[in-house]
Each structure stands twice: as C-alpha cells, then as structure tokens.
Amino acid sequence: MFIEKRKTRTGIKYYLAHSYRDKDKIKKIRKYLGRNLSKKELIKKRKEAEKEIKKKIKEIRTEVFNFSLKPEEIKKLNKLSEVEIYHLDKKDWKRFTEDFVYNTNAIEGSTVNLNEVKTILQKKPKIKNSEEKETLNVAEAIKFIKNTNKTLSLYLIKEIHKICFKGSKPFAGEFRDKEVVIRNSKGEIIHHSVSSDNIEGYMKEIIEWYKENKNNFNPIVLASIIHNQFEHIHPFEDGNGRVGRLLLNFVLLRNNYPPINIYLEDRKEYYDCLKQYSDKQKIKPTVKFLIKQYKKTLDKVTT
C-alpha cells in the first residue's frame, strides 16, 4: 500500500492506494484520507484506511501463491470437492498402505512389484537394496502422518523425507543446496525448480498460507494447493514426489478426511495436472483428478 497525493487549488488531497492483479488486469483500490493533513494525522488516517482496504481485499479474492481466487471461485471449487466421507478401518489401512507404497514408489521408477511390497511389509525379510529399504520406509512414513499430532511445519516436512529415505539417501531430511530440473521420459526439461537459496523462504510461505487459509477451503482443495505448490518448489534433491503425496495425505488426515492414493496407471494425467499448476496457475484440474483418485482408492481398499 502506498500514499498518493493530488494537488488542488486548496491544498493537497491524500489517498491510500493498493494495486493488485485480477487475472491479466492490474486494478487499484483507493481510500480517501483527507486534505492538508499533518504528518501525525496522516499516520493515524493511514492505519485506519489500511484495515478497511485489507478487509475489502479479502472480500475481492484470496491470494494463492502466484495467483488469486475470487470468493465465487472458491465456492465452486469447494462445491466440486464435496464427496461422501468414508474413514478406513484397520484392514482398509493395511490395504491402503500396501497400495500406496507400491504406487508412489513405482511412479518414481521403483521396480518392486505389488506382491513383493506385500511380502516385504508383512514378513520384513532381509533387505537387499535401496528400493526394498524405501518400501519399508514409506510404509513407516504413512504410519507417521496417520498418528502424529504435529501441525504443518518445516520440521514435519523434513521428518517425512527423513523417514522415507533414511539408509538409502545421504541427504535424507535436508533441503537441497543445489539446483535441480525436472525432465520427462525424453530427457526434455519440463520444470525449473526454485533457487536453492530461496527454498526455506518458499517453504515457510506454504506453512503460513496453510495456517491462514485452512478454514476457507474444502480439504481436497486445500490438499491440492499445498501438494502442487510443494512440487513446484521441489525443496529436496530427490524424493519430492513421494514426500509431496504424503504431505497431501497429511493435510487430508489433519482435516478429518481419508487418504488418497495416486495410481501408477494415472501417472500421465497426474503430471499434466502438476504442469498446468506450475505453468498456468490452474488448480481445478488437480482437484478433479484427486476426486477421481479418491473414489478409485475407496473402490480398491475398502470392503
């Protein structure tokens, strides 16, 4: 917000102004403060006007990182995300864990098949390689997000990564200190992650946004935004996909929703949704995709 001055025949008029982007247009809100104000009066009037402008901004739209949503857009997304809630029982959680571990690792290239995942989780044989180690680790991470009473924080996000990759990656639990890019199967760069110097600031922004907005959104919309912004930042050297999908489910569970599995066979659509978010700031494709995955998860893991 900034002070605008306008000279008139009888002196100077003062306004408090705030510019904001609405889609492709720059718009401005102005609040008249008064004429020929002293420095003390100007400070007092500015404080009062700031409160009014902030209230008006909130009514106009909600900031969502690099884009904004108007109240009617939020209402539509929340309406779209209304689903029948079915909480998993003990047997459902066992099937969900097996399915999630297999699919989330397979999306990232793991060659451990579903039957092998079940054997590793049930019998815990001698571990032969890092893929089998990460099979056990991701199952442990699911248990962690299910049972923890901690709120969203840098510590929690690092802890999820640490649990997933302890014993398989030397940087488990630590944000990256180098630059990374994401490539497709042809080796083409499809996303440049944020600079490593800015990671902690961006991650704190996620946490602050979550605290301020968690009551404004349906949990599926909320989880979609947090997940996609996390993937856009890509804070770890490796393992961002698995941690992001666990983080998505942490948000759902903390808001009294059941977890969602993202299936290997739907990987292309999943990646397309992430790209639409990073390139065009579109969240609706991810919301619609997760609703389909939610229904698919219930069909596969519940009796």
Secondary structure, 3 states (H helix, E strand, C coil): CEEEEEEECCEEEEEEEEEEEECCEEEEEEEEEEECCCHHHHHHHHHHHHHHHHHHHHHHCEEECCEEECHHHHHHHHHHCCCCCCCCCHHHHHHHHHHHHHHHHHHCCCCCCHHHHHHHHHHCCCCCCHHHHHHHHHHHHHHHHHHCCCCCCHHHHHHHHHHHHCCCCCCCCCCCCCCCEEECCCCCEEEECCCHHHHHHHHHHHHHHHHHHCCCCCHHHHHHHHHHHHHHHCCCCCCHHHHHHHHHHHHHHHCCCCCCCCCHHHHHHHHHHHHHHHHHCCCHHHHHHHHHHHHHHHHHHCC
